[in-house]
Amino acid sequence: MDRRRFLSRTAAGGIALGGAAAQPPPSATAQRSNLPAAVTPTAYAVPRGEYNAYLTPDYHTYASDLVIEREQPGKPHQGKVLAAIQAHADDITLFCAGTVAKLIGEGYTGYLIRLSNDEKAGKTVGHGVVQNEIDNQEAAKALGCKKAFSFYYRNHRMDDCAMIEIRQRLIFLFRLLQVNTVFAMDPYDHYDENPDHIVAGKAVETASWMASPGGGHEYPEQLKAGLKPCQIRERYYHCRSPQGHNLVNRVVDISSYIDHKVRANVANKGKGPAGDAGLRLRQELARQGKKLPLLGNDDETANFQYVKHFLMDDFRILGKQFGLEYAETFRYIGPEPDLRQAVGKYVDRNAVAL
């Protein structure tokens, strides 16, 4: 992917955010007056809208080589495969659906993998399991994924499960689907209260490493059955930690795919803050003899506009800092140098006859 440095050191040794005005986030600027002289902040408060309390963290720590990933024309990723792994049916949709949809639009084949059964999110345990399975399938369609999978582990009890089993199942799917890129909760996001998120992130990280060609001795029965190792070369780690701070080295412009993200969240009827929230607000206002023009004149419009106006506001504010309409942030881990290839090039340049 094309890269460009977006954060640069100022002459005073601080960090400046790019854009029209190369300054730190507005909320960080106000804090500088209380810092000792010559002290530069290393974590920046993330500005929030008035509607959400948990879709963005309290702080971002920006890496000096931060990159803005923009939309690319055509299908530059044709032939690549991504897996978006989530503990619950609304994790990917809330935090990184725009980037998943963007990469699929640029040629990736996408798969959505849910690890839990979401039993804690519904009118009853049984209703939660059934409704969230339907929602997971519908969200996958909204994002353009080829298929959705579920592992059905007990919701909020995944730390009861053997990590080695979760990892093995992921390795099987990664090899079967020949995954190149993964999306997951950041496995080092220690401020996340939800135990399932930490389990999911750690399982994805270890499975990504063990599924590789270098892991030829990992689950050899899979290879003997005809599966091949896969090279997962890119990882997009996102966070969910309202009280925490998160390392960010990649900002993705999702402006052209914000409606995909909205539709994926509308698909989550069983849990989360989206689903039929617009419909319910519209009905409640009607009972009071009122209407909200924003919600339109039908239920579908009400749900769509509710999600886009209220739930996507934090992603709009985040994007505005970088000169974008909407954005998502990640700790991105890209391809590592190929040692053998690099050594081979060195040999070709420097080998001499005996």
DARA-V342750 format. One line per field, one symbol per residue. phi: phi as a letter, one per 40 degrees, with the letter a starting at -180 (. if undefined). Layout:
BEGIN
phi: ???
END
This chain:
BEGIN
phi: .cbacbbbccccgcbbcchcbcbcddccdcccccccdgcbcbbbcccbccbbbacbccbbbcccbdbccbcbcgbcbdgcbbbbbbcbcbccccbacccdcccccchccbbbbbcccfccbicbdccccccccccccccccccgccabbbcgcccgbcccccdccdccccddcdcccfcbbbbacccbccccccccccccccccccccccccdcccccfcccccchcbdbbcbbbbcbbaadcbbbcbbabbcbdcbcccccccccccccagcbfcccdcccccccccgbabddcgbacccdcccccccccccccccccdcbgbcaabbaccbcccdccccccccccdcbcbcc
END
